Amino acid sequence: MQRVVQILTLLTVTQWIIAGTGCSLMKPRDSAMANYERTRQELASGGSSVALAQYDEDAPPDRSVTIKDFAPEKLGATVRKLTGNGPNPKEAKVLYAQAQQAYAAASELKLRNPDADSRPQFVAAAKLFEDAAEKWPESELEQNAYYMAGESCFFADHYWDAETNYEMLLKKYQNSKYIDAVQPRRFAIAQYWLELHRKDPKAFYELNFFDEATPTRDAFGHAMRVYDRIRLDDPTGKLADDATLALGNAYFAAGKFMKADEYYTDLRKTFPSSEHQFQAHFLGLKSKLEAYQGPDYSADAINGAEKLVDQIRKQFPVEAQREREFLDRESKRIRYLKSERDWLMAQRFDRRTEYGAARLYYSGLVADYPETPFGERAKQRLQEIGGEPAIPEQPLGWLVAMFPEDDEVKTLMNASSGTPTLRR
């Protein structure tokens, strides 16, 4: 009966998590189009586009090569430089201007006819922006081009390519001026992939060759990776705590409770002022209890769960009152599980006739867990072994006495016969 209650509780919490994400199978681009007036202004201005900046005067292509250019990560750029396909600011600006025109045409088509398929035009614009970025690395134009390539792919529903460009942008320009615009796009993409996985789970080895909106394989794993990159690329950003909660919730819903607990713990410690603190405590408590593997394994999970119950009651009195029934039930469950561990340890010593250690555990059960079934059993067993010796007699003691004693061995034997410490 207790296991049935646990399963029903877990199903309820999981449904609450999934319902609370607010995800649907609407594509991120379509979701962005939902607020038409806002999107209309965005597209009319070039979809967060960057006006063609007044870049520095053209510099002659740099064909000089040093030993550093042959480093593995720079080898591709070095080959392009040696073959005459290296940096070319003048060509980069031409490509960027062409890309802007293509992007503006796609945006105008979408404004004139919202039902029109503007994706091919956005794809063409993305390719031009990517080519422009390649022609002028380490420049303001490259930063702008990577951002606009991501935007073009986003509005073309090519979310894998969009994420690739956004990630490249933030990898090369960690303090990019576009970071606040990029992170919500990435979050929406991760949400879409995660919800797609929930609706139609696929094994990690199943391949996708046709839908440009999803990764080639493992939509769940890629969604988790994007959430994690959002946290790492902008740890003090507005979405860092949201991404951490999303990671915890996704792993919780997938039944990976140890992994979920890691992210809920991270959220509690790293973002103390987050609006998600109660959820991090509440779901962290549930994750720890579900991650507990039994009395033969570490007690860290249930000890941590016990601390979380106390913290929830102290830090969130209003929410704790609302969830009082759940907290009371889980608190009793924790005490039951902890008493079970001590009972099994007492039984192990009891079976080996090490009654001194057994009495220590039985006494602890009577004192600390009198309301549990194990408290009453321990009380009864204490009466039964009351007159038994603390340690068993040495078998064949007369034979052992015939052998000479070694002081070092004797010291170790004496030390091992000391009073045991309770395992918690």
N, C-alpha and C positions, 0 to 999 in steps of 0.2 A: 504493500500500500504506500509506503514511504517513497519507493522508487517511482510509482505512478504519479504522486504529487510532484516530484522533482521534474519528471518529463513534461507534465502539463504546465508547470511554471516556466520551464525552459522554452516551450513552444510559445507561450504567451509573451515572454520577453523578446523572443526572436521576431515575432510578428510585429511587436511594438517598434523594434529597431528598423525593420524593413519599411513599415508604414511611415516612420518618422523621417526617412531620408527624402521623401518628396520626389522620388525619381519616377520617371516613366520612360516608355520607349520612344518618346518624341526626341528627334535628333537635336543635338545642341544648337545647330544652325536654325532649325525651325523654332526652337525655344527662344532664341535671340530675336527671331522675327515676330514673336507673339505680341510684343509691345511695338506696334507698327510705327507709331509716331517717333519714338526714340530711335528705332532702327532706321527710319526714313532720314532723320537728321544725320545719323552716323554714316549711312551710305552716301547721302548727298555731299558730305564733306570728305568722301573718299573712304568710308568705313574705317575710321580712325587712321586714315592714310596720312602719310607725311608729305607735305608739299615739297617739291624738288628744291632742296636746299642749295644755297650758294656755296658750293664746295670750293676748296682751294684750287688755284690754277693747276692745270694738268702738269704732272711730272712725267718725265720720260720713263718708259718701262725700265724697271731695275732688273738687269740680267747678271749682276755680280753674284758670285756664289762663294760661300765660306764653308769651312768644315762643319759648322753647326747645322747647315742646311741638309746634311746627310743623316741627321738623326731620324730614327724610324718614323716618328710622328710627322716629320716634315718632308719625307722622301717624295710623296706625291706632288707637293707644291714645287719641290726642286725640279722634278722631271718636267712639269709644265713650264717652269721658268726657262729651263735649258732648251726646250723645243719651241720657244717663242709664244707659249700660251700662259705666261705668268701674269702678274698684276698689270693692269692696263686701265688707269683711271678714266681716260677719255672714253674708252669703249664701255666701261662700267656705267658711266653717266648716260650714255646713249641707251643702253639696255634698261637702265632704271626708268628713264623717261618713257620708253616703250611699254614697260610693265605698268606704269601708272596709267597710261592711256587704256591698256587692256582692262585694268581693274576698274577704271571709271566707266568703261563701256559695259562691263558686266553689272556694275552697280546700277547704271541707268536702265538697263534692261529689266532688272528686278523691280525698280521703282515704277516703271511704266506698266509692267505686267507681273504682279506677284506670283502668278501661276506659271510663268515662263521658266524654262530650265536654263539657268545661267551658269550651271556648274562647269561646262566646257570652257567658257570664257574665263572663269576664275582659275581653272587649272592652267590655262595658257599664261595668265598673269603670274601665277606662282612660279612657273618655269623661268620666266624672264627675270623675276626678282632673284631667284636662286643663282642664275647666271651672272647677274650684276654683282651679287655678293662675292662670288668666286673671283671676279675680275679685279676687285679692289679690297683685299683683306686688310684687317686692322684699320678700318676707316669708319667715319660716321655713316657713309653710304652703306657699308656692309651691315652695320647695326640696323639701320632703317630697312634694308632689303630683307634681312632675316625675319624681322617682325612682319613686314607686309607679305612675305611668302607664306608665313604661318596663317595670317588673316585670310589670304586668298584660298589656301587649302581648307581652312575652317569653313568658309562660305561655299566651298565646293563639296562639302561632306567628305573630304579626304582627311579624316581625323588623325590617322597614323602619320601622314606627311606633315600635318599641322603641328602635331606634338614634336616631331623631329626638328622642325624649324624653330619652334619655341624653345626647345631644350638647347639647341645649338646657340641660339641668341643669348640665353642666360649662362651658358657655359663660357662663352667668349667675353661676355659683358656682364659680369656678376652684379654690378650696380646699374643695370640698364634702366634708362628712363621709361621703358615700356613695361617694367615688371608688374606694376599694378593693373595694367590692361591684360597682360598675358596670363596671370595666375587664374582669374575666373574662367578663362577659356579652357585651360588645362583641367580645372576642377570639373567643368561641365563634361569634358570628354571622358574623364575617368568615371564620372557618374553614369554616363551612357554605356560605357563598356561593362561596368559592374552590373547594371540593371539588365543588360542584354544577356549576361552570363546567368543571372538569376532566372530569367524567363526561359532560357534555352541552354542549360549547361552543356559544355562540350569538354571532352578530355583534352589534356594539354597537347597531345600529339595530333589532334584533328586540325587540318589545314584549311585556311580560307584563301581562295584565289580570286574571288569575284567581288566581294563587298569592300569597297574602299573606305567605308566608315569604320571598319573593325580591323584589328591586327591580323596578321597571317595566322596566328594561333594564340591560344591562352589569353583570352580577353580578361579573365579574372586577374591573372598574374600581371598583365600590363597595366590594368587599372590600379592595382596596388603600387606598382612602381611609380606611376604618375603622381599618386597621392603622396608618396614618400619624397619624390623630387620636389613637390610643392613645399613641403616642410623644410627640406634641406637647402633649397635655392633661396628661400626667403624666410628664415626662422622667426623673424619678428614681424612678418607680414600679417595682414588681416585674415588670411585663410590658413595659416599654419596650424592653429588649433582645430579648425574645422576638418582639415585633412587628417590630423591625428585621430580625431574622433571617428571619421569615416573609415579609417584603417581598422580601428578597434571593432567597430560595428560590423564591418565586412567579414572579418575573421570570426567574430562571435556567431554571426548568422551561418557561417560555413562550418561551425562546430570545432574550430581550431582555437580552443579556449586559452591555451598557454600563450599563443601569439597575440590574441586579443588582449590578454592581461598586460602584456608588455606595453602596448600602446595606451591603454587606459592609465597605467602607472606613469608613463611618460607625460601624458596630458595633465595628470594631477601635479606632477613635480615641475614641469617646464612652463606650464601656463596657469599659474595659480589664480590669475584674475579672469580666466576664461569663463564665458557664460555656460560652458559645458561641464563645469566642475561637478555638479550633482550627478549628471549622467556618468562621468568618469568614475565616481565613487560607487554609484549604484550598480552599474554594469561590471565594474571591476570586482565588486563583491561576488556577483554571480559567476564571473569568469573564474575566479579563484576556487570557488566551490566546485564548479564543473571540472576544473583542471586537476583537482585533488585525486590522486590515483589509488588511495587506500592506505591502510595502516602499515603496510610493508614498505612504504615509500616516505619521502620527506614530508614533514609537517608544515613546511613553510607556507603552503597555500592556505591551510585552514587558520594558521596563526595570523597571516595577513588579512584573511577575511574577518577574523574577530576584531582586529584593529579598525577595519573599515566600518564595521557596524557601529563602533563607538564614535568614530569620526563623523559619520552621517548624522547620528543623533545630536552631536554637539554643533556641527557646522551648518546643518540644514534642518533646523527644527520644524519648519513648516512642511517641507517635503517628507521629513521623517514621520511626522504625524499622519500624513496622507498614506504613507507606505508602512504604517505601524504593524499591520498584520503580517506583512511579508518579512519585516525585520525581526519581529518576535519569533516567527517560525524558523528563520535562518539562524538566529542566535541559538535557539534550542538545538538545531541540527549541528551547529559547530561544537557545542558542548558534548553532544552525543558522540561525534566523531573523535573528539579529543579523549573522552573517557574510554572509548573503544580501544584506542592506541595503548593507553596505560593498562587496560585489562589484559590485552594480548601479551604485553611485556610481563605482567605479573604471572600469567599462565605459563610462559616459557620458563621462568625461573622456578615456578612451582613444579613443573614436570621434571626438572633436573634436581629436585629436592634441595634447591638453594633457597631455603625458606626465609632467610634474613632479607634477601633482595626482594623476594615475593611479598613479604610483609610490608616492606617500604612502599611498594606500588599499591598494594591493597589499602594501606592506611591513607595514601594520597587520594585514592578514589573515594573513600568514605568521607574525607574532609572536604574535597574540592567538588565532587560531583554526586552529592547525596540524592539528587532528584532523578538521576539516570538509572537505568536497569543495572548497570555495572556497579553502582554504589552499593546497592542492596546485596548483590552477589559477593562483593568484596568483603562486606561486613560479616556475612555468613562464613566465608572462607577463612577469615582471620580467626574466628572462634575455633575452626576445625584444626588449624595448624599452630595454635597458640603454644603448645609445648614442644614443638619440633625444633631441632638444633638449627642454628643460623646457616651453617654450611654442612654439606654431607661429610660423613666420616671417610677417611682415606681408605679405599679398598686395598686389602693386603698390606696393611700398615706395617706389620712385622717384617715383611719382605723389603719394603722401602727402607726401613730403619737399618738394614744390614749394609746398605751402600754408604760410602763416605759422602758427606755433605760438601757442596761447593758454595762458598760464601756468596758469589755473584748470583748463582741460580737461586739460592735460598732467599736472597734479597728480593729478587724478582717474584718468587712465589709468595712471599709475605705481602708484597705490594699488590699482587693480583687478588689477594683475599680480603682486601679492604672493602669498606661499604660502598656499594655502587651509587652512581648518580642517576636520578630520574631522567629518562629521555623524554623530551617534549617535542 
